[in-house]
């Protein structure tokens, strides 16, 4: 799979249960098969995603420059919830159990 766009630095991808979770400046979060590199799912945010997602207990957490933090189902990419922050989210989320 080739990611389209001008800038595609991959920062600290997360690999969980054979799925690689990465972010991109093309506004997307991608889940790729670790063995094949094939697309499992992608989720489009409202702006670029500058920092890596965090994966915990079946949920992918990621912040976007669209002022939102997203919680996505790790298996399907379906949105579980979203939180609107006061500005662009420019860090990777931290999960504490």
C-alpha positions as CSV (number, residue, x, y, z in Angstrom):
1,X,0.0,0.0,0.0
2,X,1.3,3.4,-0.9
3,X,0.2,6.4,1.2
4,X,-0.5,9.4,-0.9
5,X,0.4,13.0,0.1
6,X,3.4,15.3,0.7
7,X,4.6,14.2,4.1
8,X,4.4,10.7,5.5
9,X,6.8,10.2,8.3
10,X,5.8,7.3,10.4
11,X,6.4,7.9,14.1
12,X,6.4,4.9,16.4
13,X,3.8,2.6,14.9
14,X,2.0,0.4,17.3
15,X,1.8,-3.3,16.6
16,X,-0.9,-5.2,18.5
17,X,-2.3,-8.7,17.7
18,X,-0.8,-8.7,14.2
19,X,-2.1,-5.2,13.2
20,X,0.2,-2.2,12.7
21,X,-1.5,1.1,13.6
22,X,0.0,4.3,12.0
23,X,-1.0,7.9,11.5
24,X,-0.5,10.1,8.5
25,X,-0.6,13.7,7.4
26,X,-3.3,12.8,4.9
27,X,-5.8,13.0,7.8
28,X,-6.0,9.2,8.3
29,X,-5.3,6.5,10.8
30,X,-4.4,3.2,9.1
31,X,-4.5,-0.3,10.4
32,X,-2.3,-2.6,8.3
33,X,-1.8,-6.4,8.5
34,X,1.7,-6.9,10.0
35,X,2.5,-9.9,7.8
36,X,1.1,-8.6,4.5
37,X,1.0,-4.8,4.8
38,X,-2.6,-5.0,3.5
39,X,-5.1,-2.4,4.6
40,X,-7.4,-3.7,7.4
41,X,-9.2,-0.3,7.9
42,X,-8.6,3.4,7.8
43,X,-10.4,6.2,9.6
44,X,-10.4,9.8,8.3
45,X,-10.1,12.7,10.8
46,X,-10.8,16.3,10.0
47,X,-7.2,17.3,9.7
48,X,-3.7,15.9,9.8
49,X,-2.6,13.5,12.6
50,X,0.9,14.5,13.7
51,X,1.6,12.0,16.4
52,X,1.3,8.2,16.8
53,X,-1.8,6.5,18.1
54,X,-1.9,4.6,21.4
55,X,-3.6,1.1,21.5
56,X,-5.0,-0.3,24.7
57,X,-7.6,-2.9,25.5
58,X,-9.0,-3.0,21.9
59,X,-9.2,0.8,21.5
60,X,-7.0,3.0,19.3
61,X,-6.6,6.5,20.8
62,X,-5.4,9.3,18.6
63,X,-5.4,13.1,18.5
64,X,-5.9,15.1,15.4
65,X,-5.1,18.7,14.5
66,X,-8.9,19.0,14.0
67,X,-9.1,19.6,17.8
68,X,-10.4,16.1,18.5
69,X,-9.2,13.0,20.4
70,X,-10.7,9.8,18.9
71,X,-11.2,6.4,20.4
72,X,-11.6,3.8,17.6
73,X,-12.4,0.1,17.7
74,X,-9.0,-1.5,17.1
75,X,-10.5,-4.4,15.0
76,X,-12.9,-2.4,12.9
77,X,-11.9,1.3,13.0
78,X,-15.4,2.3,14.1
79,X,-15.5,5.4,16.2
80,X,-16.3,4.5,19.9
81,X,-16.2,8.2,21.1
82,X,-14.6,11.5,20.4
83,X,-13.7,14.4,22.6
84,X,-13.3,18.0,21.3
85,X,-10.2,19.8,22.8
86,X,-9.6,23.5,22.8
87,X,-7.0,23.3,20.1
88,X,-5.1,20.8,17.8
89,X,-4.0,17.7,19.6
90,X,-0.3,17.6,19.2
91,X,0.8,14.6,21.3
92,X,0.3,10.9,21.5
93,X,-2.4,9.9,24.1
94,X,-1.3,8.2,27.2
95,X,-3.5,5.4,28.7
96,X,-3.2,4.6,32.4
97,X,-4.9,1.4,33.6
